[in-house]
Amino acid sequence: MKARLVRIGNSRGVRLPKPLIEEARLQEEVQLRVRDGAVIITSLTEPRAGWAEAARQVRDQDQDRLLDEPIATEFDRKEWRWR
C-alpha cells in the first residue's frame, strides 16, 4: 500500500487507513522505532498484557480449576492412552 508524507507543522506524517489501524489493533498511542531502514509502528499495549500475572494470582488463591466437569468423548473412551 502506498502512502504520502504530509506536512504537520514542522514535521511530516503518514495517514493510516482505518482498516490498517484496525487490523494492527492500534490505539491512540503507538510505539515508533526504526529497524533496517524501516519505520515500525506497534501498539503500546501487548495483546493479553497482564494475563500471566492474573493467572498467577488465581493460582495463588487456589481458584484455578475448571468451571465445568470434563465430559469424556468417543476419542477419550476408545483411543486416548496414557504412557
FENSUL-V483699 format. One record per residue. RES is the residue in one letter. SS is DSSP state (hx for helix, st for strand, lp for the rest). OMEGA is omega as a letter, one per 40 degrees, with the letter a starting at -180 (none if undefined). Layout:
# FENSUL-V483699
RES|SS|OMEGA / RES|SS|OMEGA
This chain:
# FENSUL-V483699
M|lp|i / K|lp|i / A|lp|i / R|lp|i / L|st|i / V|st|i / R|st|i / I|st|a / G|lp|i / N|lp|a / S|st|i / R|st|a / G|st|i / V|st|i / R|lp|i / L|lp|i / P|lp|a / K|hx|i / P|hx|i / L|hx|i / I|hx|a / E|hx|a / E|hx|i / A|hx|a / R|lp|i / L|lp|i / Q|lp|a / E|lp|a / E|lp|a / V|st|i / Q|st|i / L|st|i / R|st|i / V|st|i / R|st|i / D|lp|i / G|lp|i / A|st|i / V|st|a / I|st|i / I|st|i / T|st|i / S|st|i / L|lp|i / T|lp|i / E|lp|i / P|lp|i / R|lp|i / A|lp|i / G|lp|a / W|hx|a / A|hx|i / E|hx|i / A|hx|i / A|hx|i / R|hx|a / Q|hx|i / V|hx|i / R|hx|a / D|hx|i / Q|lp|a / D|lp|a / Q|lp|a / D|lp|i / R|lp|a / L|lp|i / L|lp|i / D|lp|i / E|lp|i / P|lp|i / I|lp|a / A|lp|i / T|lp|i / E|hx|i / F|hx|a / D|hx|a / R|hx|a / K|hx|a / E|lp|a / W|lp|i / R|lp|i / W|lp|i / R|lp|none
